[in-house]
Amino acid sequence: MSPRTGLLAVAGATGAAAVVAGVARAAGVDLAVDGSDETIPVSGVAVMTAGFTLVGVAMALGFQRWSARPADRFLVTAAGLTALSLVPPVLWGADGAAVGTLVALHLVAAAVAVPVLARGLRHPRG
């Protein structure tokens, strides 16, 4: 997997999540925990998405180095971790719009990053 592939995955997932968060914010969705006055800003969504996508890049590189079938192993692991990432928003205790937005953010970021990284593992030269 090339460094360009990892950067593309991070930039794409971050941009897509920021757009979804911005649209949700414009529609009046507050990403706030019940009982708290603080909300998650769009920039916070972008930073967290970039950070966790970098973890996905590191995971993909690990599979590339230590697995005979890196793309297959990466896809299975990424699917499981994406499913697990949906649990905290549901348990967070926010209103339905916030929960739906957070779940959508996780799914959008994964829908962008995972195929890019898996394709990079299938085609090591680019």
N, C-alpha and C positions, 0 to 999 in steps of 0.2 A: 504494500500500500504506500502510495506516495504522500509526502507531506501536503501536497496540494489537495489530495482527497480528504485528508483530515481537516484542513482549513475550510474546504467547501462544506463539509458536514457541519462544522461549528457555525460558520457564517449563515448557512441556510436555515438550520434549526433555530438559531438565535433570532434571525430576522423574521421567520415565520411566527415564532412565539410572541415576539414583540408586536407584530401586526395584530395578531389575535387579541392580545392583551389590550392594545390600543383601541381596537374596535369595541371590545367589551366595556372598557372604561367610557368610551364615547356613548355607549348605549345605556350607561348608568349603573353598570355592575361594579360594586365595591368589593375588592378582594380583601376583606377584613375578617378576622376571627371574632366570633361572637364574644361580646364583653370587652372588646378592645376598640380603641379609637384609631389605631394605626392600620393603614392599608398598605398593600404591596404595590409599589409604583411599577410602571412599565419598565423602567430601567432595572429594577430589582428582578423582574421576570427575565429580562435579557441576560443579566449577569449570572443568575442561577442556571439558566438554560445553557449558556456558554460553558460554565464550569462542569455541569454534568455531562454535556456532550464531549468535553475533553476527557472525562472519565471513560466514555464509550470509545473514544479514539484509542486511549491507552489499552483498553480491553481488547479492541480489534488487533492492535499491534502485538499484544501478548498471544492471542490466538494464532496470528500469522507466524510468530516465532516458534510456538510450542505445540501446535496442533497439525495433524496430517490433513485435516479438513477444516481449515480455519473459517471459511464463510458459513458452513453449516453449523459449526459450534457457536459462532458469533450470533447467528440468527436465532438459534434456540435460546441462548442466554439473554439476548436483548429482548426477546418476546417475554420471557419470564420476568425480567427486571422492569420492563414497561408495565406489565400487569401489576407487579408489586407497587410500582410508583403511584398507582391509582388509589391505593388504600388510604394513605394519609389525607388526601383532600376529602374523601368521603367521611372520615372520622374527625375531621377538623372542627366541625360544629358551626360552619358558616351557613348562610342561606343557600337555597337551591341554585340560584343564578351564579353565585360564587363557586360552588362545588362543580357545577356544570362547566364553568369557564376553566377552572383548574384542571379538570379531567381533559377538556379539549386541548389545553396547553400541552399537557403531557403527551397526548396522542399525536398532536400536530408535530411537535419536536421529534418524536420517534419516527413518525411517517416520513420526515425529511431526512434525518440523520442515518437511520438504520440502513435503508437501501443504498445510500451513497457509500457507506463504509463497507457493507457486504459486497457491493460491486467492486470496490477497491481491493478486497481480499481475493476475489475471483480473477481479477486482472492485475497482477502485481506490478506491471509496468505503467499503470496509469488509470 
